[in-house]
Structures are given as C-alpha cells and as structure tokens.
Amino acid sequence: MRERYRIGVEGFSASLRDMRDAGRLPAHVDPAAAAVTLFALADGLQSRWLIDPSFDMTAQLERYRGNLIR
C-alpha cells in the first residue's frame, strides 16, 4: 500500500506539474498538495463505487479536475 500510494502521488504530482508548466493549471496550485488530495479522493470514490457500482466515479473525478483548473 505504501508503494502504491508513493507511486500514485508521484504520478499525479508530475502530471499536475506538467499541466501547470503548460499553463493549463493555475500557477497558485501546488502540484504536490493537489496530488495528495486527488489520490485520497480517488481512493474514497473507489470505496463508494464498490458499495454502489452505479455510482459514476469518473464524473466525480472530472468535476474535481474541472474545479482545480479554474
């Protein structure tokens, strides 16, 4: 689990940093902090989806991403 978390957060952080550097993410967003939040959100949404497979996890993640890049 530790390795999964480390790799996941590093991957999200790198992607968010690339988005910020390309001007697709506001300069004030800290990629490392946002990556921790995004990873935690994804884990929580996966748990919710396991309880109710009709739950649209992708839509929720997209909503968060949309709020982040505004």
C-alpha positions as a printed Julia matrix, in Angstrom:
70×3 Matrix{Float64}:
   0.0    0.0     0.0
   2.84   2.4     0.78
   4.42   1.8    -2.6
   1.08   2.19   -4.38
   0.49   5.47   -2.56
   4.01   6.76   -3.27
   3.85   5.89   -6.97
   0.31   7.26   -7.33
   1.05  10.58   -5.64
   4.3   10.99   -7.58
   2.46  10.31  -10.84
  -0.37  12.73  -10.09
   2.14  15.34   -8.93
   4.18  15.06  -12.12
   1.06  15.32  -14.28
  -0.2   18.35  -12.38
   3.23  19.98  -12.56
   3.27  19.44  -16.34
  -0.23  20.95  -16.59
   0.87  23.96  -14.53
   4.01  24.43  -16.63
   1.91  24.28  -19.79
  -0.48  26.92  -18.43
  -3.4   24.51  -18.03
  -3.33  24.71  -14.23
  -3.34  27.95  -12.24
   0.11  28.96  -11.03
  -1.08  29.1    -7.4
  -1.91  25.37   -7.33
   0.73  23.31   -5.52
   1.02  20.09   -7.6
   2.32  18.02   -4.66
  -0.5   19.07   -2.33
  -3.15  18.67   -5.03
  -1.78  15.21   -5.86
  -2.27  14.06   -2.25
  -5.86  15.34   -2.31
  -6.55  13.8    -5.73
  -5.2   10.42   -4.69
  -7.24  10.44   -1.47
 -10.33  11.47   -3.42
  -9.81   8.67   -5.94
  -9.45   6.11   -3.13
 -12.59   7.36   -1.41
 -14.58   7.37   -4.63
 -13.46   3.82   -5.37
 -14.83   2.75   -1.98
 -18.12   4.48   -2.78
 -18.25   2.73   -6.17
 -17.67  -0.66   -4.52
 -20.73  -0.04   -2.35
 -22.82   1.12   -5.33
 -21.49   0.16   -8.8
 -23.94   2.58  -10.44
 -22.02   5.46   -8.82
 -20.23   7.48  -11.51
 -16.73   7.77  -10.1
 -15.32   9.19  -13.33
 -17.79  12.07  -13.33
 -16.83  12.96   -9.76
 -13.11  12.95  -10.59
 -13.75  15.09  -13.67
 -15.73  17.55  -11.56
 -12.81  17.86   -9.14
 -10.36  18.3   -12.01
 -12.57  20.98  -13.51
 -12.66  22.86  -10.21
  -8.9   22.55   -9.87
  -8.07  24.05  -13.27
 -10.43  27.02  -12.96
